[in-house]
Each structure stands twice: as C-alpha cells, then as structure tokens.
Amino acid sequence: MAENETSARKKGSGAAFIVGIIIVCLALAGTFFLGRLGYEKIKTLTDNSEEKQQFETYLYPVIMLDPDTFDDITNADMDDLLCSSILSLLADSENNPYTFDFVEGQTSGLAIPQETVEEAFVKLFGAEVKPAHHSVECSTCIFEYQSAAKRYVIPITGYDPAYTPKVIDMKKSKEGNVELTVGYIAYNDWETNDKTDFNSPEPAKYRKITLRRGDSDYYVSAIQNADVSRIASNEISTTVSSQPPENMTVPSQTQK
C-alpha cells in the first residue's frame, strides 16, 4: 500500500512538472508568433511583407533580452549567443514539452542536450564561431551547463522579453547579405495600448542587423546601432496586423 502511494505521488509530481513545462513553451511562443512561419531556416527573399514577418520570428530570441551590439559575430558576447540559442528552442512553436527530458535534483528543469543547443546556435549565428559551453545567466535565472552530462538544465521560471522585434526596412547588399533595420519594441509598452487596436507601440530604439549568407541559409553576423535620422526621414510606419504578445511571465511550478 505504501509503495502504491509513493508511486502515485511520483506520478502526480511528474504530471505537474510536465504541465509547468507546457506553460513555459506556450508562454514563450505567445500569440505574437503563433500562425506565423515559426523558427525556420531563411532561404529566399520573395514577398516583402511575409519575409519581414519571417525575419521578426527568426530574430525574436536574438533580440528579446537586448544583447550587446557587435560589428562582427566573432566579437559577440558568448553569453548572449548561448542565451539566444537556448531561448530559440523554447520559443519554437514546433517544439513540445516531450521533446526534451525532465530532470530533478539540486537543479531541476528541462534538460536540453548540448548537441541540440549547438544546432540552434548554428541556425542563428552560423559556423564561424563555435559555442563555448558554460552556465549562463539569462533574464531572471541561470541556464546551468552540466559538462558530464553534456546538457543545459533550464529551470521553470519566467522569461520576460525586454523587447520584441519589428522589421522596419530591409535591403540586400552586393555581397548577398541582408541588412535589416529593426525596431526594438519594449515589451512593457504593449500594456499601454488599447487591446482592440493592433497598432504596435513606437520602437524604443533601432538596430541594424546584418544577416550574412552562408552555404544555404542566412545567419546573424552583426548587430549595430542604426541611423535614426534616416529612419525618421523615411517616415516608416510601425503599424502591424498582429496582436501584442501574451505575457510571458511563467511562475515556478510548485504544484504537487
């Protein structure tokens, strides 16, 4: 009887833990990106509006925590790159909570294999720089790297984005690279908008993000300050047809 009760408690705890992971995945995706193209490889530049939306989805995990600017990917902050790579996996609407294992112990959470993080790293930042694996502080928590198991453990907590991206302008260079002017819309600014009006708030700042052409796909190679005067002179509208993202604050799972 005692053994059955213990087994039942474990099953109940496991179910609650899975529910918590489901909440994390859904909250990170948010309605802002549901119904879009998802986190996919970027290969073509055809329809402008669709491509802008695709780029916004692609760049979301990159800019959500406001990484430091860099003129070339080789000079980027490794902590920023690792955080973005991991967050891209959590924000991927194609992922589900059963894709990864759940671990409990001194650090409990979602276990993401090192190999999977490396794949996400290459999709975002190419192969010029190799990830230097280590624990990184991300937003309100730490993504713990466990070298023996070759994995990251992601705690159940909140992952509020600092910004959401709005692609204002895009152009292709002679070298085949893509230069994007991206507005950083402060996440909290969505709260001041009329929820029935789907015009986005004005960006708090702008960045020029360069996507370099790799063997088959583009990847982020630079994030630089944008020429704000040029943006103002073009009188570019920031109106969007999407709803603002849902609140991504996810409380720690405490149910038993």
C-alpha positions as CSV (number, residue, x, y, z in Angstrom):
1,M,0.0,0.0,0.0
2,A,2.8,2.4,1.0
3,E,4.6,1.6,-2.2
4,N,1.5,2.3,-4.3
5,E,1.0,5.7,-2.5
6,T,4.6,6.6,-3.2
7,S,4.2,5.7,-6.8
8,A,1.1,7.8,-7.1
9,R,2.8,10.8,-5.6
10,K,5.6,10.5,-8.0
11,K,3.2,10.3,-10.9
12,G,1.3,13.3,-9.7
13,S,4.5,15.3,-9.2
14,G,5.7,14.3,-12.7
15,A,2.3,15.3,-14.2
16,A,2.5,18.7,-12.5
17,F,6.1,19.2,-13.7
18,I,5.0,18.4,-17.3
19,V,2.2,20.9,-17.0
20,G,4.7,23.5,-15.9
21,I,6.9,22.9,-18.9
22,I,3.8,23.1,-21.3
23,I,3.1,26.5,-19.8
24,V,6.7,27.6,-20.4
25,C,6.7,26.6,-24.0
26,L,3.3,28.1,-24.8
27,A,4.1,31.3,-23.0
28,L,7.4,31.8,-24.7
29,A,5.8,31.3,-28.1
30,G,3.0,33.8,-27.4
31,T,0.2,34.8,-29.8
32,F,2.6,37.3,-31.4
33,F,4.2,34.5,-33.3
34,L,1.5,31.9,-33.5
35,G,0.2,31.5,-37.0
36,R,3.5,32.7,-38.5
37,L,6.2,30.7,-40.2
38,G,7.8,29.6,-36.9
39,Y,11.5,29.3,-36.3
40,E,12.7,28.1,-39.7
41,K,15.7,28.5,-42.0
42,I,15.7,31.6,-44.1
43,K,16.4,30.9,-47.7
44,T,14.7,33.2,-50.0
45,L,13.6,36.8,-50.4
46,T,10.4,36.9,-52.3
47,D,7.3,38.6,-50.8
48,N,8.4,41.6,-48.7
49,S,5.7,41.5,-46.0
50,E,5.9,37.8,-45.5
51,E,9.7,37.9,-45.3
52,K,9.6,40.7,-42.8
53,Q,7.4,38.6,-40.6
54,Q,9.7,35.7,-41.0
55,F,12.7,37.7,-40.1
56,E,10.8,39.0,-37.0
57,T,10.1,35.5,-35.9
58,Y,13.7,34.5,-36.6
59,L,15.2,37.4,-34.7
60,Y,12.8,37.2,-31.7
61,P,15.1,35.0,-29.5
62,V,18.1,37.0,-30.6
63,I,16.9,40.5,-29.5
64,M,14.4,39.6,-26.8
65,L,17.0,40.1,-24.0
66,D,18.7,43.0,-25.7
67,P,22.2,41.6,-26.4
68,D,25.2,43.9,-26.7
69,T,25.9,45.3,-30.2
70,F,28.8,43.8,-32.2
71,D,30.3,44.6,-35.6
72,D,31.1,41.0,-36.4
73,I,29.9,37.7,-34.9
74,T,33.5,36.9,-33.9
75,N,33.3,39.8,-31.4
76,A,29.9,39.0,-30.0
77,D,29.4,38.2,-26.3
78,M,29.3,34.4,-25.9
79,D,26.7,34.6,-23.1
80,D,24.3,36.5,-25.3
81,L,24.8,33.9,-28.1
82,L,24.1,30.9,-25.8
83,C,21.1,32.5,-24.2
84,S,19.6,33.3,-27.6
85,S,20.3,29.8,-28.9
86,I,18.5,28.2,-25.9
87,L,15.6,30.6,-26.0
88,S,15.1,29.9,-29.7
89,L,14.4,26.3,-28.7
90,L,11.9,27.2,-26.1
91,A,10.2,29.7,-28.4
92,D,9.9,27.3,-31.3
93,S,6.2,26.5,-31.7
94,E,7.2,23.2,-33.4
95,N,8.8,22.0,-30.2
96,N,6.7,20.4,-27.5
97,P,7.5,19.6,-23.8
98,Y,8.1,16.0,-24.6
99,T,11.0,16.8,-27.0
100,F,13.4,17.0,-24.0
101,D,13.8,15.1,-20.8
102,F,12.9,16.4,-17.4
103,V,15.5,16.1,-14.6
104,E,15.1,16.6,-10.9
105,G,17.9,17.1,-8.3
106,Q,19.8,20.0,-7.0
107,T,18.9,21.7,-10.2
108,S,15.5,20.7,-11.7
109,G,14.1,21.6,-15.1
110,L,14.1,20.9,-18.7
111,A,17.3,19.1,-19.9
112,I,18.5,20.3,-23.4
113,P,21.3,18.3,-24.9
114,Q,24.5,20.2,-25.8
115,E,24.2,19.0,-29.4
116,T,20.7,20.5,-29.7
117,V,21.9,23.9,-28.4
118,E,24.8,23.7,-30.9
119,E,22.3,23.1,-33.8
120,A,20.3,26.1,-32.7
121,F,23.5,28.2,-32.4
122,V,24.4,27.5,-36.0
123,K,20.9,28.3,-37.3
124,L,21.1,31.7,-35.6
125,F,24.8,32.6,-35.8
126,G,26.4,30.4,-38.4
127,A,29.5,28.3,-38.1
128,E,32.2,31.0,-37.9
129,V,32.1,30.9,-34.1
130,K,31.9,27.8,-32.1
131,P,29.9,27.8,-28.8
132,A,32.0,27.8,-25.7
133,H,29.7,25.9,-23.3
134,H,29.2,27.1,-19.8
135,S,26.5,28.1,-17.4
136,V,24.9,31.5,-18.4
137,E,22.7,33.9,-16.5
138,C,19.6,34.6,-18.6
139,S,17.0,37.1,-17.5
140,T,15.8,36.0,-14.0
141,C,17.5,32.6,-13.9
142,I,20.6,30.6,-14.8
143,F,20.9,28.1,-17.6
144,E,23.1,25.6,-15.9
145,Y,25.6,23.7,-18.1
146,Q,26.4,20.2,-16.8
147,S,29.6,19.2,-18.6
148,A,29.5,15.5,-17.5
149,A,26.0,15.0,-19.0
150,K,26.7,17.5,-21.8
151,R,23.4,19.3,-21.3
152,Y,21.8,22.5,-20.1
153,V,19.2,22.5,-17.4
154,I,16.5,25.1,-17.8
155,P,14.5,26.0,-14.7
156,I,10.8,26.6,-14.6
157,T,10.6,30.3,-14.2
158,G,9.7,33.5,-16.0
159,Y,11.3,34.6,-19.3
160,D,10.0,38.1,-19.9
161,P,11.4,39.6,-23.1
162,A,12.9,43.0,-22.9
163,Y,12.0,43.7,-26.5
164,T,10.1,42.3,-29.4
165,P,11.3,42.9,-33.0
166,K,9.7,45.0,-35.8
167,V,11.5,44.9,-39.1
168,I,11.2,48.4,-40.5
169,D,13.4,48.1,-43.6
170,M,15.4,45.5,-45.5
171,K,17.8,45.6,-48.3
172,K,20.2,43.2,-50.0
173,S,23.9,44.1,-50.4
174,K,26.0,43.4,-53.4
175,E,27.7,40.6,-51.4
176,G,24.3,38.9,-51.0
177,N,23.9,39.8,-47.3
178,V,20.7,41.2,-46.0
179,E,20.7,44.4,-43.9
180,L,17.6,44.8,-41.7
181,T,16.6,47.9,-39.8
182,V,14.9,46.6,-36.7
183,G,12.8,48.5,-34.2
184,Y,13.1,47.2,-30.7
185,I,9.6,47.5,-29.1
186,A,9.7,47.5,-25.4
187,Y,7.7,44.6,-24.1
188,N,6.0,46.7,-21.3
189,D,4.9,49.3,-23.9
190,W,2.4,46.8,-25.2
191,E,0.5,47.2,-22.0
192,T,-0.3,50.8,-22.6
193,N,-2.0,50.0,-25.9
194,D,-5.7,49.6,-26.4
195,K,-6.1,45.8,-26.7
196,T,-8.5,46.2,-29.5
197,D,-6.0,48.3,-31.5
198,F,-3.3,46.2,-33.1
199,N,-1.0,49.1,-34.0
200,S,2.3,48.4,-32.3
201,P,3.9,50.9,-29.9
202,E,6.7,53.1,-31.3
203,P,10.1,51.3,-31.0
204,A,12.2,52.4,-28.1
205,K,15.3,52.1,-30.3
206,Y,16.6,50.8,-33.6
207,R,19.4,48.4,-34.6
208,K,20.9,47.5,-37.9
209,I,21.1,43.7,-38.0
210,T,23.1,42.1,-40.8
211,L,22.4,38.6,-42.0
212,R,25.3,37.0,-43.8
213,R,24.7,34.4,-46.5
214,G,26.1,31.0,-45.5
215,D,26.3,27.9,-47.7
216,S,22.5,27.7,-47.9
217,D,21.0,30.0,-45.2
218,Y,21.4,33.4,-43.6
219,Y,22.7,33.9,-40.1
220,V,23.1,36.9,-37.8
221,S,26.6,38.4,-38.3
222,A,26.3,41.8,-36.8
223,I,24.0,43.9,-34.6
224,Q,24.8,47.6,-34.8
225,N,23.3,51.0,-33.9
226,A,21.0,52.2,-36.7
227,D,20.9,55.6,-38.3
228,V,17.9,57.0,-36.6
229,S,17.9,60.2,-38.8
230,R,17.5,58.1,-41.9
231,I,14.6,56.2,-40.3
232,A,12.8,59.4,-39.4
233,S,13.3,60.9,-42.8
234,N,11.7,57.9,-44.4
235,E,8.6,58.2,-42.2
236,I,8.3,54.5,-41.9
237,S,5.1,53.3,-40.2
238,T,5.3,50.7,-37.4
239,T,1.7,49.6,-37.9
240,V,1.3,45.8,-37.7
241,S,-1.6,43.4,-38.1
242,S,-0.5,41.1,-35.2
243,Q,-1.8,41.2,-31.7
244,P,0.7,42.1,-29.0
245,P,2.4,39.1,-27.4
246,E,0.9,37.4,-24.4
247,N,2.5,38.0,-21.0
248,M,5.4,35.6,-20.9
249,T,5.9,35.6,-17.2
250,V,5.8,32.0,-16.0
251,P,5.7,31.3,-12.3
252,S,7.7,28.5,-10.8
253,Q,5.9,25.2,-10.8
254,T,5.0,24.4,-7.2
255,Q,2.1,22.1,-7.6
256,K,2.3,18.7,-6.1
